Amino acid sequence: MSGPMVKGWCPGAHRPMMAADGLVVRIRPRFARLSTVQALGLCELAQRYGHGYLDLTNRANLQIRGVAQKDCAALLQALGDLGLLDADPALEGRRNILVTPFWESGDEVYNLTQALLAALPQLPELPAKVGFAVDCCGQPVLTQGSADIRIEQGANGLVLRADGAVAGRSVTQDTAIPALIEMAWWLAARISPDRRRMAEVVAAAALPAIWCDTATLPAALPPQIGAVKGGALIGAAFGQVDAVALTQVIKGLNLSALRVTPWRMLLLEGVALSDASVFITDPHDPLMRVDACTGAPFCPSASVPTRDLARKLAAKTKGSLHVSGCAKGCARARAADLTLVGNQGRFDVVRHGTADATPTIFGLSPQDIETGEYRFT
């Protein structure tokens, strides 16, 4: 049996990806922020053209699933009207910028992101999955996020760090973007069919010494649901946001804006956490420890449904749980304490590993798992 096909690109708005349930259209909000008008507009578009949900991705993007091919042009026009789409498809494809959601207007993160957006035309052609992180509001919070070149904070200033490297290069607000462009061209010259991401290249090719002589601050603990700088974080199980529910929250709290995060959470600007929210407001909710892809029948690579099982197991398992429709592991790239991997309609079990790791148990049926015949804790 051949393994699942891993696609070498990410679905964008100009370049949607066909899934079993229709097109997947990805939206990349600038600065990871949506104004009220943009957020309400996206909710309406998800209901009109998709399944009525917005998916949060681990790159702090949003996706509308289930779009019919005949509706794609109208959806793109509407996204453009909302200011959420670059007119140039090539530029939109390069705008893979992961931004810490805790920035303030005019601070270093804001200014550096603005400068990086302006510099996108100067970047070389890179694989579509290659991205950048602007993560310099104190200790890094995006260390587990998908990015190849990172701007982080060091003890005495900014540090530009290649993903996969322990240390980075000392930069200033003025020199950070030119240095990032230089590093991007270095990466482009070393990309190969087998090595398409920075960490893979760094593992095989030595970086210039000047790019590895400055330590960054240690990573911060993952943000938790609740009050945070600038507002409140609320959670969405599996990163799936009901467009009707989000519309109610936006209008009920009279929000000015919200921000998208890579942690299956939304940051509601300028408000306190509401116990009446239809979203997850308890940081200890077991669903926030669970990752699950869309699964069958929505993904052609998946042979099993995933999310119903994940919900049933959330409170029964300890630690992190990943229920993956196949060995690609799209919902979680890093290891989980327990990973269930779909394989020909059944599940293989991986402990303390990723979905493509070698299983320790093979061929469990969903019924085996639900009835507790096999204990995982």
Secondary structure, DSSP 8 states (H G I E B T S, - for coil): -------SS---SSS-EEETTEEEEEE--GGGEEEHHHHHHHHHHHHHHSSSEEEE-TTS-EEEEEE-GGGHHHHHHHHHHTT-S-SSHHHHHH--EEE-TT--TTSHHHHHHHHHHHHGGGS----TT--EEEE-SSS-S-TTS--SEEEEEETTEEEEEETT-SSBEEE-TTTHHHHHHHHHHHHHTT--SS--SHHHHHTTS---GGGGSB-B--------SEEETTEEEEE-GGGEEEHHHHHHHHHHHT-SEEEE-TTSEEEEET----TT-SSB--TT-GGGGEEE---TTTSTT--S--HHHHHHHHTTS-S-EEEESSTT-TT--S-EEEEEEEETTEEEEEEEE-TTS--SEEEE-HHHHHTTSS---
